[in-house]
Every structure is written in C-alpha cells, then in structure tokens.
Amino acid sequence: MSEEKKKIDWSDECWKEMLVYQRKFAWFEDTLDKLAAWLGLKPGMTAVDVGCGLGYLGYTYWPYFGKGGCYFGVDMSSQLLQDAAKAAKEWALDGEVCFTAGDVHQLPFPDDFADLVMCQALLMHLEKPELALAEMVRVARPGGLVMCKEPDNLSPMLAKRYWSLPELNIEEQLLFAKVTITCNKGRIKLGQGDNSIGTKVPRMMHKLGLTDIGIRLNDRVFYLEPPYGDPLQKHSLKSVKRELLDEKRRKNLTDRAKKEFLAGGGDPEEFDRYQKINDRIMSILRQQIEDGEYFACGSTDFYIIKGRKSKRM
Ligand SMILES: C[S@@+](CC[C@H](N)C(=O)[O-])C[C@H]1O[C@@H](n2cnc3c(N)ncnc32)[C@H](O)[C@@H]1O
C-alpha cells in the first residue's frame, strides 16, 4: 500500500484509547433515551453495527433493544473485535452478541437480515461511502431502519471558538480556514474519507430510496473552565492534554495534515507558515494548561441520521 493510501490502524493503542475516551462522555443519558424512542428501538430487535470498533453502539443501545435481542458487531480489525467481545461480557446480558470480521462493502449477512443496521464514525473514513451505505441498506429488512452517526468536523473547525488563546489576526484566521478546507479536499482526493460527511448522509439515504429520513444533532458542547471540577471537565482536560502533549501523536497528525493539504492543491510554503503559527498556539496552550488558565467552549457537530427501508425495496 502506498504511503498516501495508508489507512489508520484503529487497533493501534493511541487510536484505541481515543475510541474509549472520546466515546465515554459522547452523549447525555437523557439524549440517548430520546434517541432510542425516536429510532423506535424495542427489546428483541436484531441489530448490526458496522465498523463497530470496540462495540460502542452495542454498549450504548443495548438497554433499549438487547433484552431477547441480537447484536452483531462487524469490523475489519480482528484485534478490535477480540477486545470488543471481551468488553461485551460486561454489558451484553439477556441477549445474543456476536462479533464478526467483515468489510462494510461486502457484509457477511443475507439480504433483509436485520431490524436495524447502524454505524458510527465509519462512513467518514471511506473512499466511497455511498457504496457502503447501499450495502447496509441491503442488509436491513424491508421496513427496517438504517442509522448513521457521522460528524461534520469541518464546520466546527472553521467556527470561531471562545477560548483562552489570544485572538489570531485576520490573515492568520483566514490561513487556518484555508488549510482546513484544503486538507479536507485532499483527504477526499486521497480516498481517506470526508470530515464533513454528516451533512451529506441524508441525501445519500434519499438517493438510495430510504424513506422517513430524520436527522438530529448531538447536543453536547465542549466546555472547559478552571478548576475543571466535574467528571466531564476532568475527562475533557485529559483529552486536551493527550492531544497537546503526546509528541508522537502530534507529529503523526501534522504529517497527515501536510499530505492532505498538498493533495488538496495546497502550497508547501503556506503549510509551513501555518505550521509555525500552530506550533506557537500549541506552546501557549501547553503553558495555559500548566498554569490552570485554559478555558474553551465550542460545539462538536455529530449528526444522527435515520432512514427506513421501504417495504417494497
Ligand atoms: C472511528 S472507528 C469507529 C468505531 C466505532 N464505530 C465507534 O464509534 O467507536 C472506525 C472503525 O471502522 C472500521 N473500519 C474501517 N473501514 C472499514 C471497512 N471497510 N469495513 C468494516 N470496518 C471498517 C475500523 O477498523 C474502525 O474500527
């Protein structure tokens, strides 16, 4: 596989940790109750979770459909599947759980198999998300539901955030916006997915003939304020520290961003200029965290999109 085409290995410890940490506080409990009612989850359903990773969607929705139900987690990574199966012993009670290796483009299930076929943060990493979605639709039973939780990471990156960082001047802000947009363009060109896929899934569902399309947005807001007292703030601070202080991870992210920026048609000198400002920001943030002065507030745009497979499909 060429360097450019290299995909993320989600079973690598640093990413696996993200799958656990970032998910832990991803949704408010009462939001999940509302989502489960909105999706019409009922005990005894058969659900397929595609690109299941550590089985997070199973764990999250099991209380709503698991009793007497069936959960199938599918992923390309056998390492993650092993860990997911181990973790499921804790949460999958009174129903059946099965983890299977498989590719979303060719799912190991017959047509019309499941009441619910779902994914989270999967389509955003694929070269041809429409094909993956079509395969998910094939596996849903007529009248069954397809549900995708996918982010629009691009808009929050472009939005102005209120935080402790001294304000960048307008040229610097425009440079950051340009790099963000160009990187996403490059990412799509390299076949590594689309950071703003969340906004595009509804139309994909519509084109695939799904009906009753509904869309919700996660109501979590990222908020940090010293002394970072409650469990969510403590957790968020830990995530920010990991983002800022893990040098190996930072370097990987910078290398990836540069590749994407160049693939998107960006100018290498412009990237270096951006990187210098970024390094400056990072060192200010590190100092603020050390001094207990860091604060931030901003949204994360995570879309939940549902569509129903028509009885005649
Ligand atoms: C960002 S992780 C999300 C994991 C999980 N859904 C969650 O939200 O915690 C993306 C997952 O998709 C899996 N994946 C990537 N490409 C895939 C494919 N073509 N078929 C099946 N799984 C795939 C990866 O191995 C990884 O576990």
The ligand as a MOL file (V3000), in Angstrom:
LIG
                    3D

  0  0  0     0  0            999 V3000
M  V30 BEGIN CTAB
M  V30 COUNTS 27 29 0 0 0
M  V30 BEGIN ATOM
M  V30 1 C -13.5100 5.6730 14.0590 0
M  V30 2 S -13.6310 3.9690 14.2650 0 CHG=1
M  V30 3 C -15.3050 3.8930 14.9120 0
M  V30 4 C -15.5440 2.6730 15.7400 0
M  V30 5 C -16.9170 2.6070 16.4170 0
M  V30 6 N -17.9980 2.6320 15.4690 0
M  V30 7 C -17.0630 3.7470 17.4210 0
M  V30 8 O -17.8120 4.6820 17.1490 0
M  V30 9 O -16.4080 3.7050 18.4720 0 CHG=-1
M  V30 10 C -13.8420 3.3110 12.6270 0
M  V30 11 C -13.9410 1.7870 12.6220 0
M  V30 12 O -14.2880 1.3470 11.3070 0
M  V30 13 C -13.5300 0.1930 10.9860 0
M  V30 14 N -13.4700 0.1050 9.5200 0
M  V30 15 C -12.7940 0.9160 8.6690 0
M  V30 16 N -13.0060 0.5510 7.3980 0
M  V30 17 C -13.8590 -0.4940 7.4380 0
M  V30 18 C -14.4670 -1.3260 6.4470 0
M  V30 19 N -14.2330 -1.1390 5.1420 0
M  V30 20 N -15.3020 -2.3140 6.8370 0
M  V30 21 C -15.5430 -2.5550 8.1740 0
M  V30 22 N -14.9850 -1.7990 9.1580 0
M  V30 23 C -14.1590 -0.7970 8.7920 0
M  V30 24 C -12.1960 0.4210 11.6790 0
M  V30 25 O -11.4760 -0.7650 11.8870 0
M  V30 26 C -12.6420 1.0850 12.9760 0
M  V30 27 O -12.8890 0.1480 13.9740 0
M  V30 END ATOM
M  V30 BEGIN BOND
M  V30 1 1 1 2
M  V30 2 1 2 3
M  V30 3 1 2 10
M  V30 4 1 3 4
M  V30 5 1 4 5
M  V30 6 1 5 6
M  V30 7 1 5 7
M  V30 8 2 7 8
M  V30 9 1 7 9
M  V30 10 1 10 11
M  V30 11 1 11 12
M  V30 12 1 11 26
M  V30 13 1 12 13
M  V30 14 1 13 14
M  V30 15 1 13 24
M  V30 16 1 14 15
M  V30 17 1 14 23
M  V30 18 2 15 16
M  V30 19 1 16 17
M  V30 20 1 17 18
M  V30 21 2 17 23
M  V30 22 1 18 19
M  V30 23 2 18 20
M  V30 24 1 20 21
M  V30 25 2 21 22
M  V30 26 1 22 23
M  V30 27 1 24 25
M  V30 28 1 24 26
M  V30 29 1 26 27
M  V30 END BOND
M  V30 END CTAB
M  END
